Structure formats: structure tokens, C-alpha cells
Amino acid sequence: MQLEKKMVDFQASWMNWCKLEQHLQRGLMQGELNACQIADFTNIGCRLACQLANASNRLLQEWVLRRSLFLLAQLTATLPNGICRQQAADQLYLPLLALQRLYRAEPDAYRKICQLRASLNQQLYTANK
């Protein structure tokens, strides 16, 4: 019974995260975004990453956190000044800290963290050109 409940929670989190990701990408193109959607996307993404960690699925956990981080960075870099841009900037630290914590358990942690920061800086720099 507990396993079924966990599976349903995982599926619901996964579906919600995917739907919000698509909605944010579409909203970015059409200019129709909501600050609450950005916060929900980040919270669901972190919850999904925790569920994946509990299931010992490290690769998928990293993928979800990286997708969340780089979508938030894209929103931060491309949205005009306003509440949605500020919300995306405020939410950036959640997946970033989770990824840093995930990488610290690996033997080449310093190199992976430096690569992550370089990729993030590059995306923010090229989006602001």
C-alpha cells in the first residue's frame, strides 16, 4: 500500500513538473508568465529530485535539477524586468544548491561544480548579449 502511494506521488510530481516546464517554455515565447507558476515549478522540481534520490536514481535526479536550473536561468536572462524575472532569479538558488550537494558526494566534485557554474555563467552571458 505504501509503495503504491509513493508511486502515485512520484507520477503526479513528474507529470506536474513536465506540464509546468512546457507551460513556462511556451509562456516565455508568448510572454504569458505568472510568478506563482515559476515558484511551483521550482518546488515541484525539488520535490521530484528528492523522490528520485530516495529511489536511488541519481542520474535522473541530476537531470531534473539541471533542467530546472537552466530553465530558471533562461527565464532570468530573457524576461524583461518585472515580478516574473525577479521570481525566477530568486528561485535559482534551490536547484543550484541541490546540484552542489549532489556533486559533493562524488570524487571529482570540485571539477563538476566548476563546470556547472561555468555553464550557468555562459548561458546567462549569451542570453544578455
Phi, psi and omega per residue, in radians:
M1 nan -0.768 3.133
Q2 -1.134 -0.687 -3.137
L3 -1.114 -0.702 3.109
E4 -1.117 -0.724 3.126
K5 -1.118 -0.737 3.109
K6 -1.109 -0.687 -3.140
M7 -1.155 -0.719 3.104
V8 -1.137 -0.746 3.090
D9 -1.061 -0.751 3.138
F10 -1.106 -0.807 3.138
Q11 -1.096 -0.712 3.128
A12 -1.135 -0.762 3.108
S13 -1.078 -0.772 -3.130
W14 -1.077 -0.818 -3.133
M15 -1.124 -0.757 3.130
N16 -1.102 -0.748 -3.131
W17 -1.112 -0.783 3.138
C18 -1.106 -0.747 3.134
K19 -1.122 -0.762 3.132
L20 -1.165 -0.658 3.109
E21 -1.067 -0.824 3.118
Q22 -1.091 -0.727 -3.129
H23 -1.121 -0.725 3.138
L24 -1.170 -0.704 3.109
Q25 -1.145 -0.712 3.096
R26 -1.188 -0.720 3.124
G27 -1.141 -0.554 3.086
L28 -1.116 -0.704 3.136
M29 -1.261 -0.644 -3.056
Q30 -1.679 -0.154 3.129
G31 1.343 0.416 -3.129
E32 -2.052 1.466 -3.137
L33 -2.134 2.761 -3.115
N34 -2.285 2.349 -3.105
A35 -1.090 -0.578 3.121
C36 -1.158 -0.609 3.112
Q37 -1.145 -0.646 3.123
I38 -1.150 -0.770 3.111
A39 -1.139 -0.723 3.108
D40 -1.097 -0.735 3.124
F41 -1.038 -0.784 -3.131
T42 -1.152 -0.804 -3.125
N43 -1.115 -0.760 3.135
I44 -1.173 -0.669 3.105
G45 -1.086 -0.740 3.110
C46 -1.200 -0.666 3.091
R47 -1.131 -0.724 3.100
L48 -1.102 -0.710 3.108
A49 -1.111 -0.663 3.079
C50 -1.135 -0.729 3.114
Q51 -1.123 -0.655 3.105
L52 -1.208 -0.615 3.081
A53 -1.135 -0.724 3.108
N54 -1.138 -0.491 3.113
A55 -1.561 0.103 -3.135
S56 1.001 0.703 3.096
N57 -1.919 1.309 -3.027
R58 -1.128 -0.700 -3.100
L59 -1.125 -0.811 3.120
L60 -1.199 -0.601 3.076
Q61 -1.061 -0.816 3.118
E62 -1.091 -0.717 -3.124
W63 -1.079 -0.793 -3.139
V64 -1.101 -0.768 -3.129
L65 -1.146 -0.720 3.128
R66 -1.163 -0.748 3.096
R67 -1.046 -0.753 3.133
S68 -1.105 -0.818 -3.112
L69 -1.064 -0.839 -3.053
F70 -1.312 -0.467 3.022
L71 -1.228 -0.714 3.083
L72 -1.104 -0.696 3.102
A73 -1.118 -0.712 3.107
Q74 -1.095 -0.752 3.107
L75 -1.093 -0.758 -3.134
T76 -1.084 -0.713 -3.055
A77 -1.368 -0.535 -2.992
T78 -1.823 -0.360 3.139
L79 -1.290 2.545 3.035
P80 -1.207 2.830 3.133
N81 -0.951 2.371 -3.133
G82 2.876 -3.069 -3.047
I83 -1.169 -0.619 3.137
C84 -1.182 -0.722 3.101
R85 -1.119 -0.741 3.125
Q86 -1.122 -0.704 3.113
Q87 -1.097 -0.767 3.120
A88 -1.107 -0.730 3.116
A89 -1.132 -0.694 3.134
D90 -1.174 -0.497 -3.093
Q91 -1.530 -0.185 -3.090
L92 -0.998 -0.608 -3.029
Y93 -1.179 -0.478 -3.083
L94 -1.093 -1.008 3.111
P95 -1.197 -0.503 3.117
L96 -1.121 -0.831 3.117
L97 -1.136 -0.661 3.120
A98 -1.129 -0.707 3.113
L99 -1.173 -0.708 3.112
Q100 -1.087 -0.710 3.107
R101 -1.154 -0.699 3.105
L102 -1.097 -0.757 -3.109
Y103 -1.242 -0.490 -3.112
R104 -1.114 -0.326 3.124
A105 -1.427 -0.098 -3.098
E106 -1.740 2.716 -3.108
P107 -1.159 -0.566 3.132
D108 -1.802 0.793 -3.038
A109 -1.062 -0.796 -3.072
Y110 -1.049 -0.764 -3.134
R111 -1.115 -0.758 -3.127
K112 -1.150 -0.704 3.123
I113 -1.149 -0.721 3.097
C114 -1.112 -0.709 3.093
Q115 -1.116 -0.717 3.121
L116 -1.084 -0.838 3.136
R117 -1.113 -0.685 3.115
A118 -1.122 -0.742 3.111
S119 -1.106 -0.730 3.130
L120 -1.142 -0.784 3.102
N121 -1.089 -0.690 3.129
Q122 -1.122 -0.748 3.135
Q123 -1.128 -0.760 3.136
L124 -1.150 -0.654 -3.133
Y125 -1.192 -0.820 -3.096
T126 -1.220 -0.512 3.125
A127 -1.276 -0.455 -3.106
N128 -1.609 0.030 3.128
K129 -1.288 nan nan
